[in-house]
Amino acid sequence: MTPHLRIIRGNATAEEIAALVTVLAARHAEPDPPAAPQRQSWRNPARVMRKPLVPGKSAWRNSVLP
């Protein structure tokens, strides 16, 4: 059996090698986080709260009322 990890320089202790292997195994086992879903504007409930304001005769009153 050939080793998958080889220490080339330095004098690593068994604990240091174990810590390195643990970190590499945890990094490899971690799945990539799923991308946040994009919310579409037509599904946004805030869209139906109020109609767009149009300049005109009673625009100031409509800006206060829902």
Secondary structure as a PSIPRED ss2 file (coil, helix, strand):
# PSIPRED VFORMAT (PSIPRED V4.0)

   1 M C   1.000  0.000  0.000
   2 T C   1.000  0.000  0.000
   3 P C   1.000  0.000  0.000
   4 H C   1.000  0.000  0.000
   5 L C   1.000  0.000  0.000
   6 R C   1.000  0.000  0.000
   7 I C   1.000  0.000  0.000
   8 I C   1.000  0.000  0.000
   9 R C   1.000  0.000  0.000
  10 G C   1.000  0.000  0.000
  11 N C   1.000  0.000  0.000
  12 A C   1.000  0.000  0.000
  13 T C   1.000  0.000  0.000
  14 A H   0.000  1.000  0.000
  15 E H   0.000  1.000  0.000
  16 E H   0.000  1.000  0.000
  17 I H   0.000  1.000  0.000
  18 A H   0.000  1.000  0.000
  19 A H   0.000  1.000  0.000
  20 L H   0.000  1.000  0.000
  21 V H   0.000  1.000  0.000
  22 T H   0.000  1.000  0.000
  23 V H   0.000  1.000  0.000
  24 L H   0.000  1.000  0.000
  25 A H   0.000  1.000  0.000
  26 A H   0.000  1.000  0.000
  27 R H   0.000  1.000  0.000
  28 H H   0.000  1.000  0.000
  29 A H   0.000  1.000  0.000
  30 E C   1.000  0.000  0.000
  31 P C   1.000  0.000  0.000
  32 D C   1.000  0.000  0.000
  33 P C   1.000  0.000  0.000
  34 P C   1.000  0.000  0.000
  35 A C   1.000  0.000  0.000
  36 A C   1.000  0.000  0.000
  37 P C   1.000  0.000  0.000
  38 Q C   1.000  0.000  0.000
  39 R C   1.000  0.000  0.000
  40 Q C   1.000  0.000  0.000
  41 S H   0.000  1.000  0.000
  42 W H   0.000  1.000  0.000
  43 R H   0.000  1.000  0.000
  44 N C   1.000  0.000  0.000
  45 P H   0.000  1.000  0.000
  46 A H   0.000  1.000  0.000
  47 R H   0.000  1.000  0.000
  48 V H   0.000  1.000  0.000
  49 M C   1.000  0.000  0.000
  50 R C   1.000  0.000  0.000
  51 K C   1.000  0.000  0.000
  52 P C   1.000  0.000  0.000
  53 L C   1.000  0.000  0.000
  54 V C   1.000  0.000  0.000
  55 P C   1.000  0.000  0.000
  56 G C   1.000  0.000  0.000
  57 K C   1.000  0.000  0.000
  58 S C   1.000  0.000  0.000
  59 A H   0.000  1.000  0.000
  60 W H   0.000  1.000  0.000
  61 R H   0.000  1.000  0.000
  62 N H   0.000  1.000  0.000
  63 S C   1.000  0.000  0.000
  64 V C   1.000  0.000  0.000
  65 L C   1.000  0.000  0.000
  66 P C   1.000  0.000  0.000
